[in-house]
Amino acid sequence: MSKMLNVALPKGRLGEKVYDMFEKAGFSCPSIKENNRKLIFENQEAGVRYFWVKPSDVAIYVERGAADIGVAGKDILLEYNPDVYELLDLNIGKCNMAVAAKADFVDDRSKTLKVATKFTNIAKAYYSAQGRDIDIIHLNGSIELAPILALSDVIVDIVETGATLKENNLVVVEKFKDISARLIANKANFSFKSEQIEKLQKSLKEQTENL
Amino acid sequence: MDKFILSGEEQAVFALRSLYKKYGYAQYKMSKFEEYDLYAKNKDFLVSDNVITFTDTDGKLLALKPDVTLSIIKNDKDNHDSIKKVFYNEHVYRVSKGTKSFKEIMQIGLECVGAVDDYSVIEVLYLASQSLKEISKESVLDISHLGLVKSVLDYAGLTESAKEKVALSLSQKNLQAVQSVAKEQGLDEKKTSLLEKLVTTYGKAEKVEKELGAFCVSGEIEEQVKSLKVVIESLKTLDAIDNVNVDFSVVSDMNYYNGVVFKGFVSGIPTSILSGGQYDNLMQKMGKKSKAIGFAVYLDEIDRLYENKGQFNVDVAVKYEGASVDAVNKVVKEQIAKGKTVFAGKVLPETLKYKELVVLEGK
């Protein structure tokens, strides 16, 4: 096969871990380990091209076909609902989508709940399933500040170890969704590169089962 | 006529029109507007809920068409003894997912309404596969069979909400999500493996055909498998199987569609450009006894396939300063007679790229 497989990897520690798994699956690209500012790496022999993108952008690259496949967190997939195949749970980058609040928070159902979050759609879906009237406050970062400054009653955010919450005197009210990294593929490109993608998928599956 | 003068979209329109005409499909021209009521009643049939509406002079609420199929069948006389074959080539107005704003999309498609039988289904599938081939050398038509999918979901005895979850996961090829639904529902191994097979069975139609036997655990499923096999066999005989895949991840709304549903892809365009299926259920909802099948090709992305032929806007730029009109005309005519494209101006735009520059000085 002469077709290059284009892979969007999330920048950061998770992406490096993912690359190691891809390498084991036979899609190596040694130049990626060099310490430089390049964003795109290619290995003609293995027929693969990697690029580093912002984690929350992986799904966009894949949905629009700039990348054939990529690795994105389930949180991003739930939030943006891209039209892609979700081929495999890689079982890494595990965390939870959770509601958190100040330790002395008392849920008053007679009031509209003020919710600060980066994940507007996830928060809306979670509360509308409960028939709860909420006021969403979209923030791009430092979500933990919101309840402390009484900007919101609760936050909906990703919780990994809970250390950040603890340091800011917040507690988890409810963990409502398991999050982990997923292998995703563009639906159109999958049809034309299914052989390579299946090979990769098979090896990744074996690797996750042996984790 | 110079073919390259046509844009990719126009080339495709010409090729597809002539293809559909050959098979006896008549062109169906429509007005741009439709009563909004039609879409309000069949909202889920539309790709997006958003419709551009406006009030007509008599107070009626009208919409710019987001879809053509509904308008065609609304006006259908419901002659279910005979068959009506039409094709259309219209603009539709939809919200594009990325920008969340309205977009005008050129759509060409065909509908086959009335006494739809095996032959009509095969003909429509054949035309779909040929349409893709007209557009690109490298294409894939993914076919699914909702009758088969539905009978498997029924056999597994899933609740309605579990069925919806499985259908969604199926459309994402998300095997693990299907497995977790099966677990939640307490399905036994046999039923679970059947659901898994819906996700894992895909690929070249000829390959998948051999694997379909594994689905036959009940008479009802077997009947649906048979119906899919008829489709595959007929396409084989027509020598139109090479770009056809069977893939159950093509899931259309089962409230409207039944039987075969399909999506077409061409290499180089990241989304499906063709989509269609059999929609007897929609006909029933609209109170008609006829059956129907059809598809649409979306042409808005097609220009991606046709590379810019050159790095130039024109072959020759003619810059005249004070030269007489006749003198400029003469030069322009000469160049055009040589088959060149010409841009003449007193001052040339800065952005104009040309291969050759002719300067005409005045007296």
Interface residues (C-beta under 8 A of the other chain):
Chain A: E63 R64 G65 A66 D83 V84 Y85 E86 L87 L88 D89 A185 N186 K187 A188 N189 S191 F192 S194
Chain B: K97 G98 E138 V140 D142 Q172 K173 N174 L175 Q176 A177 G203 N245 S249 F265 V266 S267 I269 P270 T271 S272
